[in-house]
Amino acid sequence: MSEYNERDIFVIHGRNLHIRDSIFEFLISLGLHPISFEEAKQKTGKGSPYILEILEEAISVQVTIIALFTPDDIAYLNPIFHRASDSEKDKKPMGQSRQNVIFETGMALAINP
């Protein structure tokens, strides 16, 4: 396990790199150190770590975690599950966070609540 300090912040994000970069710049302007998935991957010290090892590296230590739930994917409810009580909005495609963001955030909450 690598050494981290209280100024380190692990940022979970999807494909919206503009938002990610803006958050990184903001955190840096506050004197904080945002940690990307790639940096956490390098800190494992392994050439090809499993995703879980990378997440454990970043999440299991006492660092702050920020998750960016940007609507990078488009999702909709399968029409066979529509109900008469569903609004038209519920039946249309909507923005949704990437599955890795949802998974990694869940792991963060499970490992280090």
N, CA, C and O atoms as a Tinker XYZ file with bonds, in Angstrom:
   452  protein
     1  N      0.846000   -1.171000    0.000000    73     2
     2  CA     0.000000    0.000000    0.000000    64     1     3
     3  C      0.894000    1.236000    0.000000    63     2     4     5
     4  O      1.823000    1.331000    0.801000    81     3
     5  N      0.623000    2.158000   -0.872000    73     3     6
     6  CA     1.406000    3.382000   -0.979000    64     5     7
     7  C      1.042000    4.369000    0.123000    63     6     8     9
     8  O      0.019000    4.239000    0.796000    81     7
     9  N      1.903000    5.343000    0.281000    73     7    10
    10  CA     1.645000    6.396000    1.258000    64     9    11
    11  C      0.795000    7.494000    0.627000    63    10    12    13
    12  O      1.047000    7.921000   -0.500000    81    11
    13  N     -0.189000    7.931000    1.352000    73    11    14
    14  CA    -1.038000    9.040000    0.932000    64    13    15
    15  C     -1.084000   10.034000    2.078000    63    14    16    17
    16  O     -0.752000    9.701000    3.215000    81    15
    17  N     -1.494000   11.251000    1.774000    73    15    18
    18  CA    -1.678000   12.221000    2.850000    64    17    19
    19  C     -3.063000   12.843000    2.729000    63    18    20    21
    20  O     -3.811000   12.557000    1.794000    81    19
    21  N     -3.385000   13.694000    3.685000    73    19    22
    22  CA    -4.745000   14.250000    3.754000    64    21    23
    23  C     -5.067000   15.191000    2.591000    63    22    24    25
    24  O     -6.226000   15.576000    2.432000    81    23
    25  N     -4.101000   15.566000    1.790000    73    23    26
    26  CA    -4.341000   16.445000    0.639000    64    25    27
    27  C     -4.628000   15.642000   -0.635000    63    26    28    29
    28  O     -4.931000   16.225000   -1.677000    81    27
    29  N     -4.534000   14.326000   -0.559000    73    27    30
    30  CA    -4.811000   13.463000   -1.710000    64    29    31
    31  C     -6.306000   13.217000   -1.838000    63    30    32    33
    32  O     -6.991000   12.955000   -0.850000    81    31
    33  N     -6.802000   13.304000   -3.058000    73    31    34
    34  CA    -8.215000   13.068000   -3.328000    64    33    35
    35  C     -8.322000   12.161000   -4.552000    63    34    36    37
    36  O     -7.872000   12.518000   -5.640000    81    35
    37  N     -8.916000   11.003000   -4.365000    73    35    38
    38  CA    -9.136000   10.086000   -5.482000    64    37    39
    39  C    -10.396000   10.529000   -6.209000    63    38    40    41
    40  O    -11.458000   10.665000   -5.601000    81    39
    41  N    -10.274000   10.754000   -7.522000    73    39    42
    42  CA   -11.398000   11.233000   -8.317000    64    41    43
    43  C    -11.878000   10.110000   -9.239000    63    42    44    45
    44  O    -11.151000    9.655000  -10.122000    81    43
    45  N    -13.109000    9.680000   -9.012000    73    43    46
    46  CA   -13.745000    8.672000   -9.851000    64    45    47
    47  C    -14.494000    9.429000  -10.944000    63    46    48    49
    48  O    -15.257000   10.351000  -10.657000    81    47
    49  N    -14.275000    9.038000  -12.188000    73    47    50
    50  CA   -14.901000    9.771000  -13.289000    64    49    51
    51  C    -15.159000    8.852000  -14.479000    63    50    52    53
    52  O    -14.640000    7.739000  -14.570000    81    51
    53  N    -15.974000    9.363000  -15.375000    73    51    54
    54  CA   -16.279000    8.641000  -16.606000    64    53    55
    55  C    -15.487000    9.205000  -17.769000    63    54    56    57
    56  O    -14.289000    9.459000  -17.647000    81    55
    57  N    -16.159000    9.402000  -18.904000    73    55    58
    58  CA   -15.482000    9.844000  -20.117000    64    57    59
    59  C    -15.476000   11.348000  -20.337000    63    58    60    61
    60  O    -14.819000   11.822000  -21.264000    81    59
    61  N    -16.181000   12.106000  -19.522000    73    59    62
    62  CA   -16.225000   13.555000  -19.710000    64    61    63
    63  C    -14.932000   14.153000  -19.155000    63    62    64    65
    64  O    -14.865000   14.564000  -17.996000    81    63
    65  N    -13.924000   14.191000  -20.000000    73    63    66
    66  CA   -12.605000   14.653000  -19.560000    64    65    67
    67  C    -12.569000   16.145000  -19.307000    63    66    68    69
    68  O    -11.738000   16.615000  -18.530000    81    67
    69  N    -13.447000   16.903000  -19.941000    73    67    70
    70  CA   -13.522000   18.348000  -19.685000    64    69    71
    71  C    -13.916000   18.598000  -18.223000    63    70    72    73
    72  O    -13.293000   19.408000  -17.537000    81    71
    73  N    -14.947000   17.900000  -17.758000    73    71    74
    74  CA   -15.375000   18.035000  -16.357000    64    73    75
    75  C    -14.277000   17.540000  -15.424000    63    74    76    77
    76  O    -13.958000   18.192000  -14.429000    81    75
    77  N    -13.696000   16.378000  -15.750000    73    75    78
    78  CA   -12.619000   15.842000  -14.915000    64    77    79
    79  C    -11.464000   16.826000  -14.807000    63    78    80    81
    80  O    -10.967000   17.092000  -13.713000    81    79
    81  N    -11.036000   17.366000  -15.944000    73    79    82
    82  CA    -9.911000   18.308000  -15.936000    64    81    83
    83  C    -10.247000   19.566000  -15.144000    63    82    84    85
    84  O     -9.394000   20.104000  -14.438000    81    83
    85  N    -11.486000   20.038000  -15.260000    73    83    86
    86  CA   -11.910000   21.222000  -14.501000    64    85    87
    87  C    -11.862000   20.956000  -13.003000    63    86    88    89
    88  O    -11.404000   21.803000  -12.235000    81    87
    89  N    -12.330000   19.788000  -12.584000    73    87    90
    90  CA   -12.288000   19.418000  -11.160000    64    89    91
    91  C    -10.841000   19.292000  -10.695000    63    90    92    93
    92  O    -10.497000   19.759000   -9.609000    81    91
    93  N     -9.983000   18.658000  -11.516000    73    91    94
    94  CA    -8.574000   18.536000  -11.156000    64    93    95
    95  C     -7.945000   19.918000  -10.977000    63    94    96    97
    96  O     -7.237000   20.153000   -9.997000    81    95
    97  N     -8.197000   20.834000  -11.916000    73    95    98
    98  CA    -7.641000   22.187000  -11.826000    64    97    99
    99  C     -8.133000   22.890000  -10.563000    63    98   100   101
   100  O     -7.357000   23.559000   -9.880000    81    99
   101  N     -9.414000   22.741000  -10.254000    73    99   102
   102  CA    -9.972000   23.366000   -9.058000    64   101   103
   103  C     -9.310000   22.807000   -7.797000    63   102   104   105
   104  O     -8.919000   23.569000   -6.912000    81   103
   105  N     -9.183000   21.489000   -7.714000    73   103   106
   106  CA    -8.566000   20.874000   -6.541000    64   105   107
   107  C     -7.112000   21.322000   -6.390000    63   106   108   109
   108  O     -6.659000   21.619000   -5.285000    81   107
   109  N     -6.395000   21.369000   -7.496000    73   107   110
   110  CA    -4.996000   21.818000   -7.463000    64   109   111
   111  C     -4.917000   23.267000   -6.996000    63   110   112   113
   112  O     -4.012000   23.633000   -6.246000    81   111
   113  N     -5.875000   24.101000   -7.444000    73   111   114
   114  CA    -5.872000   25.517000   -7.030000    64   113   115
   115  C     -6.085000   25.662000   -5.526000    63   114   116   117
   116  O     -5.709000   26.675000   -4.936000    81   115
   117  N     -6.688000   24.650000   -4.912000    73   115   118
   118  CA    -6.890000   24.657000   -3.458000    64   117   119
   119  C     -5.721000   24.027000   -2.710000    63   118   120   121
   120  O     -5.762000   23.889000   -1.488000    81   119
   121  N     -4.679000   23.646000   -3.445000    73   119   122
   122  CA    -3.521000   23.022000   -2.825000    64   121   123
   123  C     -3.703000   21.544000   -2.555000    63   122   124   125
   124  O     -2.977000   20.961000   -1.750000    81   123
   125  N     -4.671000   20.934000   -3.226000    73   123   126
   126  CA    -4.947000   19.505000   -3.053000    64   125   127
   127  C     -4.326000   18.711000   -4.192000    63   126   128   129
   128  O     -3.939000   19.280000   -5.212000    81   127
   129  N     -4.232000   17.405000   -4.021000    73   127   130
   130  CA    -3.627000   16.540000   -5.031000    64   129   131
   131  C     -4.639000   15.514000   -5.523000    63   130   132   133
   132  O     -4.861000   14.500000   -4.862000    81   131
   133  N     -5.257000   15.764000   -6.677000    73   131   134
   134  CA    -6.196000   14.779000   -7.217000    64   133   135
   135  C     -5.455000   13.555000   -7.737000    63   134   136   137
   136  O     -4.436000   13.670000   -8.418000    81   135
   137  N     -5.982000   12.386000   -7.406000    73   135   138
   138  CA    -5.390000   11.123000   -7.837000    64   137   139
   139  C     -6.302000   10.505000   -8.890000    63   138   140   141
   140  O     -7.486000   10.275000   -8.642000    81   139
   141  N     -5.746000   10.243000  -10.055000    73   139   142
   142  CA    -6.506000    9.624000  -11.132000    64   141   143
   143  C     -6.431000    8.103000  -11.010000    63   142   144   145
   144  O     -5.612000    7.565000  -10.264000    81   143
   145  N     -7.291000    7.432000  -11.748000    73   143   146
   146  CA    -7.273000    5.969000  -11.806000    64   145   147
   147  C     -5.894000    5.502000  -12.269000    63   146   148   149
   148  O     -5.354000    4.534000  -11.734000    81   147
   149  N     -5.321000    6.190000  -13.268000    73   147   150
   150  CA    -4.015000    5.815000  -13.809000    64   149   151
   151  C     -2.920000    5.950000  -12.748000    63   150   152   153
   152  O     -2.043000    5.092000  -12.650000    81   151
   153  N     -2.968000    7.014000  -11.962000    73   151   154
   154  CA    -1.973000    7.187000  -10.901000    64   153   155
   155  C     -2.117000    6.103000   -9.842000    63   154   156   157
   156  O     -1.116000    5.567000   -9.367000    81   155
   157  N     -3.348000    5.774000   -9.468000    73   155   158
   158  CA    -3.574000    4.697000   -8.500000    64   157   159
   159  C     -3.062000    3.375000   -9.062000    63   158   160   161
   160  O     -2.506000    2.554000   -8.331000    81   159
   161  N     -3.251000    3.176000  -10.354000    73   159   162
   162  CA    -2.756000    1.957000  -11.018000    64   161   163
   163  C     -1.232000    1.857000  -10.885000    63   162   164   165
   164  O     -0.701000    0.790000  -10.578000    81   163
   165  N     -0.544000    2.959000  -11.115000    73   163   166
   166  CA     0.914000    2.970000  -10.996000    64   165   167
   167  C      1.357000    2.720000   -9.558000    63   166   168   169
   168  O      2.374000    2.068000   -9.322000    81   167
   169  N      0.590000    3.242000   -8.592000    73   167   170
   170  CA     0.959000    3.096000   -7.179000    64   169   171
   171  C      0.846000    1.657000   -6.680000    63   170   172   173
   172  O      1.381000    1.325000   -5.622000    81   171
   173  N      0.147000    0.795000   -7.440000    73   171   174
   174  CA     0.088000   -0.609000   -7.018000    64   173   175
   175  C      1.454000   -1.271000   -7.153000    63   174   176   177
   176  O      1.739000   -2.257000   -6.472000    81   175
   177  N      2.307000   -0.726000   -8.039000    73   175   178
   178  CA     3.624000   -1.303000   -8.261000    64   177   179
   179  C      3.585000   -2.541000   -9.133000    63   178   180   181
   180  O      4.601000   -3.220000   -9.285000    81   179
   181  N      2.429000   -2.851000   -9.710000    73   179   182
   182  CA     2.286000   -4.032000  -10.553000    64   181   183
   183  C      2.162000   -3.612000  -12.013000    63   182   184   185
   184  O      1.613000   -2.553000  -12.318000    81   183
   185  N      2.671000   -4.442000  -12.904000    73   183   186
   186  CA     2.610000   -4.138000  -14.326000    64   185   187
   187  C      1.203000   -4.170000  -14.895000    63   186   188   189
   188  O      0.822000   -3.314000  -15.694000    81   187
   189  N      0.439000   -5.160000  -14.476000    73   187   190
   190  CA    -0.933000   -5.309000  -14.978000    64   189   191
   191  C     -1.872000   -5.673000  -13.818000    63   190   192   193
   192  O     -2.357000   -6.801000  -13.740000    81   191
   193  N     -2.121000   -4.723000  -12.930000    73   191   194
   194  CA    -2.995000   -5.033000  -11.797000    64   193   195
   195  C     -4.450000   -5.205000  -12.237000    63   194   196   197
   196  O     -4.891000   -4.615000  -13.223000    81   195
   197  N     -5.172000   -6.015000  -11.493000    73   195   198
   198  CA    -6.607000   -6.147000  -11.715000    64   197   199
   199  C     -7.288000   -4.854000  -11.290000    63   198   200   201
   200  O     -6.754000   -4.095000  -10.482000    81   199
   201  N     -8.457000   -4.615000  -11.836000    73   199   202
   202  CA    -9.190000   -3.395000  -11.489000    64   201   203
   203  C     -9.421000   -3.313000   -9.984000    63   202   204   205
   204  O     -9.284000   -2.240000   -9.397000    81   203
   205  N     -9.768000   -4.429000   -9.356000    73   203   206
   206  CA   -10.012000   -4.419000   -7.919000    64   205   207
   207  C     -8.764000   -4.000000   -7.143000    63   206   208   209
   208  O     -8.871000   -3.292000   -6.141000    81   207
   209  N     -7.583000   -4.428000   -7.594000    73   207   210
   210  CA    -6.343000   -4.034000   -6.922000    64   209   211
   211  C     -6.110000   -2.527000   -7.026000    63   210   212   213
   212  O     -5.627000   -1.898000   -6.084000    81   211
   213  N     -6.455000   -1.964000   -8.168000    73   211   214
   214  CA    -6.296000   -0.524000   -8.360000    64   213   215
   215  C     -7.248000    0.229000   -7.434000    63   214   216   217
   216  O     -6.863000    1.195000   -6.775000    81   215
   217  N     -8.485000   -0.228000   -7.399000    73   215   218
   218  CA    -9.470000    0.424000   -6.536000    64   217   219
   219  C     -9.081000    0.302000   -5.069000    63   218   220   221
   220  O     -9.173000    1.273000   -4.318000    81   219
   221  N     -8.650000   -0.873000   -4.662000    73   219   222
   222  CA    -8.228000   -1.048000   -3.270000    64   221   223
   223  C     -7.059000   -0.137000   -2.942000    63   222   224   225
   224  O     -6.982000    0.403000   -1.839000    81   223
   225  N     -6.146000    0.040000   -3.895000    73   223   226
   226  CA    -4.995000    0.924000   -3.686000    64   225   227
   227  C     -5.456000    2.338000   -3.372000    63   226   228   229
   228  O     -4.933000    2.981000   -2.462000    81   227
   229  N     -6.422000    2.811000   -4.116000    73   227   230
   230  CA    -6.868000    4.197000   -3.943000    64   229   231
   231  C     -7.910000    4.359000   -2.847000    63   230   232   233
   232  O     -7.985000    5.414000   -2.217000    81   231
   233  N     -8.704000    3.341000   -2.612000    73   231   234
   234  CA    -9.861000    3.472000   -1.739000    64   233   235
   235  C     -9.597000    3.015000   -0.310000    63   234   236   237
   236  O    -10.170000    3.579000    0.623000    81   235
   237  N     -8.756000    2.021000   -0.114000    73   235   238
   238  CA    -8.622000    1.423000    1.219000    64   237   239
   239  C     -7.881000    2.315000    2.206000    63   238   240   241
   240  O     -8.003000    2.128000    3.417000    81   239
   241  N     -7.125000    3.269000    1.714000    73   239   242
   242  CA    -6.465000    4.208000    2.623000    64   241   243
   243  C     -7.408000    5.371000    2.901000    63   242   244   245
   244  O     -8.381000    5.580000    2.177000    81   243
   245  N     -7.120000    6.107000    3.930000    73   243   246
   246  CA    -8.004000    7.204000    4.335000    64   245   247
   247  C     -7.778000    8.440000    3.469000    63   246   248   249
   248  O     -7.201000    9.428000    3.923000    81   247
   249  N     -8.233000    8.378000    2.231000    73   247   250
   250  CA    -8.187000    9.553000    1.367000    64   249   251
   251  C     -9.620000    9.968000    1.067000    63   250   252   253
   252  O    -10.550000    9.166000    1.147000    81   251
   253  N     -9.772000   11.228000    0.724000    73   251   254
   254  CA   -11.080000   11.727000    0.315000    64   253   255
   255  C    -11.355000   11.229000   -1.100000    63   254   256   257
   256  O    -10.441000   11.106000   -1.915000    81   255
   257  N    -12.614000   10.945000   -1.379000    73   255   258
   258  CA   -13.000000   10.454000   -2.696000    64   257   259
   259  C    -14.109000   11.349000   -3.244000    63   258   260   261
   260  O    -15.078000   11.661000   -2.552000    81   259
   261  N    -13.943000   11.752000   -4.494000    73   259   262
   262  CA   -14.974000   12.499000   -5.203000    64   261   263
   263  C    -15.392000   11.659000   -6.403000    63   262   264   265
   264  O    -14.543000   11.181000   -7.155000    81   263
   265  N    -16.693000   11.480000   -6.581000    73   263   266
   266  CA   -17.215000   10.746000   -7.741000    64   265   267
   267  C    -17.980000   11.716000   -8.628000    63   266   268   269
   268  O    -18.866000   12.431000   -8.161000    81   267
   269  N    -17.635000   11.737000   -9.905000    73   267   270
   270  CA   -18.294000   12.606000  -10.869000    64   269   271
   271  C    -19.303000   11.775000  -11.665000    63   270   272   273
   272  O    -18.926000   10.968000  -12.515000    81   271
   273  N    -20.566000   11.980000  -11.381000    73   271   274
   274  CA   -21.632000   11.237000  -12.044000    64   273   275
   275  C    -22.124000   12.013000  -13.269000    63   274   276   277
   276  O    -23.262000   12.481000  -13.305000    81   275
   277  N    -21.257000   12.140000  -14.259000    73   275   278
   278  CA   -21.631000   12.840000  -15.484000    64   277   279
   279  C    -22.422000   11.891000  -16.390000    63   278   280   281
   280  O    -22.152000   10.690000  -16.403000    81   279
   281  N    -23.389000   12.408000  -17.141000    73   279   282
   282  CA   -24.241000   11.543000  -17.982000    64   281   283
   283  C    -23.553000   11.150000  -19.289000    63   282   284   285
   284  O    -23.953000   11.594000  -20.365000    81   283
   285  N    -22.521000   10.318000  -19.190000    73   283   286
   286  CA   -21.721000    9.942000  -20.353000    64   285   287
   287  C    -22.380000    8.866000  -21.209000    63   286   288   289
   288  O    -22.106000    8.781000  -22.406000    81   287
   289  N    -23.223000    8.064000  -20.629000    73   287   290
   290  CA   -23.931000    7.007000  -21.357000    64   289   291
   291  C    -25.383000    7.419000  -21.566000    63   290   292   293
   292  O    -25.901000    8.286000  -20.862000    81   291
   293  N    -26.022000    6.800000  -22.522000    73   291   294
   294  CA   -27.450000    6.982000  -22.758000    64   293   295
   295  C    -28.130000    5.647000  -22.442000    63   294   296   297
   296  O    -27.736000    4.600000  -22.956000    81   295
   297  N    -29.147000    5.704000  -21.597000    73   295   298
   298  CA   -29.837000    4.480000  -21.194000    64   297   299
   299  C    -31.342000    4.713000  -21.199000    63   298   300   301
   300  O    -31.815000    5.845000  -21.097000    81   299
   301  N    -32.072000    3.628000  -21.320000    73   299   302
   302  CA   -33.529000    3.699000  -21.226000    64   301   303
   303  C    -34.057000    2.360000  -20.755000    63   302   304   305
   304  O    -33.401000    1.329000  -20.898000    81   303
   305  N    -35.248000    2.393000  -20.195000    73   303   306
   306  CA   -35.884000    1.195000  -19.690000    64   305   307
   307  C    -36.362000    0.353000  -20.858000    63   306   308   309
   308  O    -36.978000    0.867000  -21.791000    81   307
   309  N    -36.082000   -0.924000  -20.808000    73   307   310
   310  CA   -36.548000   -1.843000  -21.844000    64   309   311
   311  C    -38.075000   -1.734000  -21.935000    63   310   312   313
   312  O    -38.761000   -1.838000  -20.918000    81   311
   313  N    -38.612000   -1.526000  -23.140000    73   311   314
   314  CA   -40.062000   -1.337000  -23.293000    64   313   315
   315  C    -40.915000   -2.466000  -22.702000    63   314   316   317
   316  O    -42.069000   -2.233000  -22.342000    81   315
   317  N    -40.375000   -3.672000  -22.597000    73   315   318
   318  CA   -41.197000   -4.748000  -22.034000    64   317   319
   319  C    -41.472000   -4.544000  -20.543000    63   318   320   321
   320  O    -42.342000   -5.201000  -19.971000    81   319
   321  N    -40.720000   -3.622000  -19.914000    73   319   322
   322  CA   -40.929000   -3.341000  -18.493000    64   321   323
   323  C    -41.693000   -2.043000  -18.245000    63   322   324   325
   324  O    -41.852000   -1.630000  -17.097000    81   323
   325  N    -42.164000   -1.403000  -19.303000    73   323   326
   326  CA   -42.954000   -0.181000  -19.116000    64   325   327
   327  C    -44.254000   -0.510000  -18.394000    63   326   328   329
   328  O    -44.840000   -1.577000  -18.574000    81   327
   329  N    -44.681000    0.439000  -17.574000    73   327   330
   330  CA   -45.954000    0.321000  -16.857000    64   329   331
   331  C    -46.866000    1.451000  -17.318000    63   330   332   333
   332  O    -46.403000    2.481000  -17.808000    81   331
   333  N    -48.132000    1.248000  -17.157000    73   331   334
   334  CA   -49.095000    2.283000  -17.536000    64   333   335
   335  C    -48.857000    3.560000  -16.723000    63   334   336   337
   336  O    -49.126000    4.661000  -17.203000    81   335
   337  N    -48.357000    3.414000  -15.504000    73   335   338
   338  CA   -48.135000    4.574000  -14.634000    64   337   339
   339  C    -46.841000    5.333000  -14.952000    63   338   340   341
   340  O    -46.604000    6.398000  -14.381000    81   339
   341  N    -45.999000    4.804000  -15.855000    73   339   342
   342  CA   -44.751000    5.483000  -16.212000    64   341   343
   343  C    -45.039000    6.760000  -16.991000    63   342   344   345
   344  O    -45.926000    6.800000  -17.845000    81   343
   345  N    -44.278000    7.794000  -16.682000    73   343   346
   346  CA   -44.410000    9.034000  -17.456000    64   345   347
   347  C    -43.692000    8.850000  -18.789000    63   346   348   349
   348  O    -42.912000    7.912000  -18.961000    81   347
   349  N    -43.957000    9.735000  -19.711000    73   347   350
   350  CA   -43.274000    9.678000  -21.009000    64   349   351
   351  C    -41.771000    9.855000  -20.828000    63   350   352   353
   352  O    -40.977000    9.269000  -21.565000    81   351
   353  N    -41.385000   10.664000  -19.849000    73   351   354
   354  CA   -39.963000   10.882000  -19.555000    64   353   355
   355  C    -39.277000    9.561000  -19.183000    63   354   356   357
   356  O    -38.132000    9.321000  -19.566000    81   355
   357  N    -39.983000    8.714000  -18.439000    73   355   358
   358  CA   -39.417000    7.431000  -18.020000    64   357   359
   359  C    -39.195000    6.475000  -19.187000    63   358   360   361
   360  O    -38.445000    5.506000  -19.063000    81   359
   361  N    -39.830000    6.737000  -20.298000    73   359   362
   362  CA   -39.762000    5.843000  -21.458000    64   361   363
   363  C    -38.724000    6.288000  -22.487000    63   362   364   365
   364  O    -38.466000    5.577000  -23.459000    81   363
   365  N    -38.130000    7.459000  -22.277000    73   363   366
   366  CA   -37.190000    8.009000  -23.250000    64   365   367
   367  C    -35.749000    7.808000  -22.800000    63   366   368   369
   368  O    -35.475000    7.676000  -21.607000    81   367
   369  N    -34.831000    7.784000  -23.766000    73   367   370
   370  CA   -33.407000    7.687000  -23.407000    64   369   371
   371  C    -32.983000    8.867000  -22.539000    63   370   372   373
   372  O    -33.398000   10.004000  -22.761000    81   371
   373  N    -32.149000    8.570000  -21.547000    73   371   374
   374  CA   -31.666000    9.601000  -20.623000    64   373   375
   375  C    -30.175000    9.416000  -20.383000    63   374   376   377
   376  O    -29.635000    8.323000  -20.554000    81   375
   377  N    -29.522000   10.496000  -19.987000    73   375   378
   378  CA   -28.114000   10.408000  -19.633000    64   377   379
   379  C    -27.931000    9.604000  -18.353000    63   378   380   381
   380  O    -28.743000    9.677000  -17.430000    81   379
   381  N    -26.862000    8.847000  -18.320000    73   379   382
   382  CA   -26.559000    8.007000  -17.153000    64   381   383
   383  C    -25.050000    7.954000  -16.974000    63   382   384   385
   384  O    -24.304000    7.983000  -17.953000    81   383
   385  N    -24.604000    7.878000  -15.745000    73   383   386
   386  CA   -23.170000    7.737000  -15.476000    64   385   387
   387  C    -22.667000    6.404000  -16.017000    63   386   388   389
   388  O    -23.423000    5.441000  -16.142000    81   387
   389  N    -21.393000    6.369000  -16.331000    73   387   390
   390  CA   -20.787000    5.134000  -16.820000    64   389   391
   391  C    -20.813000    4.088000  -15.704000    63   390   392   393
   392  O    -20.775000    4.418000  -14.519000    81   391
   393  N    -20.877000    2.848000  -16.103000    73   391   394
   394  CA   -20.960000    1.755000  -15.139000    64   393   395
   395  C    -19.739000    1.690000  -14.221000    63   394   396   397
   396  O    -19.865000    1.325000  -13.052000    81   395
   397  N    -18.558000    2.043000  -14.740000    73   395   398
   398  CA   -17.370000    2.011000  -13.878000    64   397   399
   399  C    -17.486000    3.017000  -12.740000    63   398   400   401
   400  O    -17.009000    2.758000  -11.635000    81   399
   401  N    -18.121000    4.169000  -13.000000    73   399   402
   402  CA   -18.282000    5.186000  -11.958000    64   401   403
   403  C    -19.194000    4.660000  -10.858000    63   402   404   405
   404  O    -18.908000    4.819000   -9.672000    81   403
   405  N    -20.283000    4.038000  -11.260000    73   403   406
   406  CA   -21.222000    3.476000  -10.285000    64   405   407
   407  C    -20.543000    2.356000   -9.491000    63   406   408   409
   408  O    -20.674000    2.299000   -8.268000    81   407
   409  N    -19.824000    1.472000  -10.174000    73   407   410
   410  CA   -19.135000    0.353000   -9.522000    64   409   411
   411  C    -18.054000    0.850000   -8.556000    63   410   412   413
   412  O    -18.001000    0.424000   -7.402000    81   411
   413  N    -17.198000    1.748000   -9.036000    73   411   414
   414  CA   -16.098000    2.233000   -8.203000    64   413   415
   415  C    -16.608000    3.008000   -6.990000    63   414   416   417
   416  O    -16.029000    2.920000   -5.907000    81   415
   417  N    -17.679000    3.759000   -7.168000    73   415   418
   418  CA   -18.258000    4.481000   -6.030000    64   417   419
   419  C    -18.828000    3.497000   -5.017000    63   418   420   421
   420  O    -18.664000    3.681000   -3.810000    81   419
   421  N    -19.494000    2.457000   -5.498000    73   419   422
   422  CA   -20.004000    1.421000   -4.598000    64   421   423
   423  C    -18.876000    0.741000   -3.841000    63   422   424   425
   424  O    -18.993000    0.482000   -2.643000    81   423
   425  N    -17.783000    0.452000   -4.540000    73   423   426
   426  CA   -16.621000   -0.155000   -3.882000    64   425   427
   427  C    -16.054000    0.791000   -2.821000    63   426   428   429
   428  O    -15.686000    0.357000   -1.729000    81   427
   429  N    -15.985000    2.068000   -3.142000    73   427   430
   430  CA   -15.457000    3.040000   -2.183000    64   429   431
   431  C    -16.307000    3.068000   -0.922000    63   430   432   433
   432  O    -15.780000    3.109000    0.190000    81   431
   433  N    -17.616000    3.046000   -1.094000    73   431   434
   434  CA   -18.515000    3.052000    0.061000    64   433   435
   435  C    -18.409000    1.762000    0.864000    63   434   436   437
   436  O    -18.528000    1.782000    2.089000    81   435
   437  N    -18.185000    0.638000    0.182000    73   435   438
   438  CA   -18.080000   -0.647000    0.873000    64   437   439
   439  C    -16.752000   -0.795000    1.617000    63   438   440   441
   440  O    -16.715000   -1.304000    2.738000    81   439
   441  N    -15.669000   -0.349000    0.991000    73   439   442
   442  CA   -14.341000   -0.517000    1.579000    64   441   443
   443  C    -14.048000    0.514000    2.655000    63   442   444   445
   444  O    -13.457000    0.195000    3.687000    81   443
   445  N    -14.462000    1.745000    2.413000    73   443   446
   446  CA   -14.086000    2.832000    3.313000    64   445   447
   447  C    -15.276000    3.773000    3.476000    63   446   448   449
   448  O    -15.280000    4.862000    2.902000    81   447
   449  N    -16.298000    3.367000    4.258000    73   447   450
   450  CA   -17.534000    4.154000    4.359000    64   449   451
   451  C    -17.358000    5.540000    4.965000    63   450   452
   452  O    -18.330000    6.284000    5.097000    81   451
